[in-house]
Amino acid sequence: MEYWSQFERGEDILDFRESRFVVTEYMKYRPLAPVEKRHLFDVYQLSILFDCIWYFERGDIRDFYERRKIDALNRFGRDAFYNQLF
């Protein structure tokens, strides 16, 4: 999902139209269990944190691209994220 529906610099949240497409296409081949759907928000945030390791040079500890993505997801919220995708 991160690759296909990336945050654009300066945007508040990812492109949910593209995100829904990615999830829908994936589920054609392997449906997600309810527990996987429920925790996709957390897994997505974890994948962003993994990116911090690879791309830490994008900024300093107070402000960097992956932190802004996590902050945007937190502002959007787990329930709204779930409702946008499913």
N, C-alpha and C positions, 0 to 999 in steps of 0.2 A: 504494500500500500504506500509506503514511504516514497518509493521510486516513481510511481505513476501519478500520485496525487499530492505531490510535494507542496509544502508551504512555499509561497513566493515571498521573497524578502519584502518586509513591510506589510504583509498581509496578516490578519489576525488569526486565521484558521485555515486548515487545509481545504482543498477542493472536494467537498463531499459528493458531488456528482461523480467525479472520477473514482473516489473511494468506494462508493456503492457499486460501481461497475466492476472494480477489482474484486470485491467481496462476492458479488453475484457470480462472476466468472469462476472464481475459485470454488464456490459451493456447487457448481455444476459437476465438478469432478470429485469433490470431497466435502459433503455438508459438514458444517460446524456443529458440534454438540452445544447444547444450551450453556454449559459451563465455559466453553471456549468463547462463545458470543459474549457472555457476561464479563469475561476477563480480557477481551481484545483491547480495551482502553489501556489496561495495565501493560500488556505485552507491547503495544505500540509505543507507550512511553519508555519502556525498557529498551526497545530497539533504538530510540532516539538517544538514550543515555549511552548505549554502545557506540553510537556515532561520535559522542564526545571524545572517546579515546582516540579515534582516528582523525578527528578534525578539530582538536583543541586549539590549534593555532588560529582559529577564526576570531578569537577575541580573548579577553582576559576573564578572570574568574567571576567578575561582577556582571559581565555582559557578553554573551556569545550566542551564536545562532541557535544551537540546540537548546540552550536555556530558554530562549524566547519561544521556541516551539513548545516546550513543556509548559511554560507559563500560559501560552495561548490555549493549550488543551485543558489546563486546569481552570481557566476562566470559562471555557465552553462547558466543561463538566462531563462527567461519566454518563449520566442519563441522556443528555442531549446527544452525545457522541453515539451512544447505542441507538437512539431513536433515528438519527440521521442515516445509519447504516442498515438497520433492520426494520 
